Amino acid sequence: GSHTQLQDTAPRIVEHPTDVLVSKGEPATLSCKAEGRPAPVVEWYKDGERVETDREDPRSHRTLLPGGSLFFLRILHGRRGKPDEGVYVCVARNYLGEASSRNASLQVAGE
C-alpha cells in the first residue's frame, strides 16, 4: 500500500519572494512560504546553486526561517565580491513533487 494518502498534497508556493535592494551590512529577508502535506522541505537556490544556511554551516550568516523564508543577518559585500547578490528561487519539495517560487533578485545598494 504505497498509494498516497488522500489528504496529502504536493507543495505549492503561497508566498513568493520579491526583489530586494539592501545596503551592505544590513539584514535582509527573502520571503517564501509553501504549503503541502507532508510539510514540504524548503531549499533556496542562488543563480542555480543551492544556498547554504546555518543548518549546514553554523557560522553562516544566512538562516532558513521556520516558514521557509531566507534571512540574512547582514549582507556581505566586499570589494572583490558580492557573495549575496544574485537571483534567488525558493523550492519546496515533498514526496508528491516540488514547487518553485518566482525568481527574486537581491541587489546591494551602491557604495
Secondary structure, DSSP 8 states (H G I E B T S, - for coil): -----TT-EEEEEEE----EEE-TTS-EEE--EEEEES--EEEEEETTEE---TTT-TT-SEEE-TTS-EEESS----SS--TT-EEEEEEEEETTEEEE---EEEEE---
